[in-house]
Amino acid sequence: MAANNKTLNLQTDHCPDTILSALPQGVFSSLQGGSFALFPGFCDVHVHFREPGFSYKETIESGSMAAAAGGYTDVCTMPNLKPVPDSAENLAPQLELIRRTAKVHVHPYGALTVNEQGETLADLVSLAPDVVAFSDDGRGVQSESLMWQGMERAKQLGKVFAAHCEVNSLLRGGYIHDGAYAKAHGHRGICSESEWRMIERDLRLAKETGCSYHVCHISTKESVDLIRKAKRDGVNVTCETGPHYLVLTDDDLQEDGRFKMNPPLRSAADRDALLEGLLDGTIDMIATDHAPHSAEEKAKGLAGSAFGIVGLETAFPVLYTKLVKPGIVPLETVLRALTVTPRQRFSIPTDNSVCVWNLDETFVVDPERFYSKGRATPFAGETLQGVCHLTVCGGKIVYQK
């Protein structure tokens, strides 16, 4: 279906009629000339907005504005905050900030353990009514017995448990992938086993408990294989990967903190396995792991910089330019991973939310023009195709180019 006049061609093929019929009249009147594509609002189940506690890195207002500029209308914020949202009392400040300052729908996670220390379960019962899921993101739960308890409790409360999978004893001080680049440049590497070994454990526990288990930011070929087999075995598991893991490898590394994230960029074989997993449905969704830091924290090279990059404002253009345009991944597959599957898994409604893109327009990535306070992106200076012109959240225009 397309809406046409002398100056505007609005392609609506990828947006359900149920959403279109609920939008206010005149919502697209600001679009001037050209050909535009209309998509459902994107949904990112893994972002860090840093507030409360670390507002010098990002705020809910700046992070949600970055989301709107990237076509996102729903985001799920991870709990590594201060205070850690491990009880209703500690969640309350974040809920108030969301209520007052969020530009799009912000759905907070609750911590699985007290202060994300992996020692005692958090007050999950009090958190459950106000959180989208539970996670100790940034920290893998090392105790198998505590993980089992957490999965059991999450299942009882009808919540997804989202896991950052990392075996601490296998990290050995690493900070980039344990591959050719690390060896050639004298860096300490993070082995792939540190990720997939914990996924292997958790899949076994998820099968035992029946928990709705979600694996955050997978990066290795072994992780893809394990999850694929678990799905075939009937385990209730979903997973995500990030745009950067789908298009970059450790061959692309530079001696710059904007290339440092956790998990790290891995090998071409890992990247290819992730692409295969996205195409065959093993990987359910694409999430940015938007993780802003201050310029000072990212200016210490690969060894000394903080882990994390920003991604909300470049995610779709990166995917469109590097995967869709070359014919590697169909547009429908990318859109499903950004809209349908994250909403289904985390029970997030579409809520009359759309984004409008000029898919023919190009731009040069300039971090100084980001709405996010974070500036660290491995795509700085690159020319990408696809520009967001309008984002409508809950029937209200929240971004307009």
Secondary structure, DSSP 8 states (H G I E B T S, - for coil): -EEE-SS-EEE-TTS-HHHHHHS-TTTTTT--SSEEEEEE-EEEEEE---TTT-TTT--HHHHHHHHHHTTEEEEEE-S-SSS---SHHHHHHHHHHHHHH-SSEEEE-B-SBGGG-SSSB--HHHHGGG-SEEE-TTS----HHHHHHHHHHHHHTT-EEEE----GGGTTT--EESSHHHHHHT--EE-THHHHHHHHHHHHHHHHH---EEE-S---HHHHHHHHHHHHTT--EEEEE-HHHHH--GGG--SSGGG--SS----HHHHHHHHHHHHHTSS-EE---B----TTTT-SHHHHS-S----TTTHHHHHIIIIITTTSS-HHHHHIIIIIHHHHHHT----S-EEEEEEEEEEE--GGG-SSS----TTTT-EEEEEEEEEEETTEEEEE-
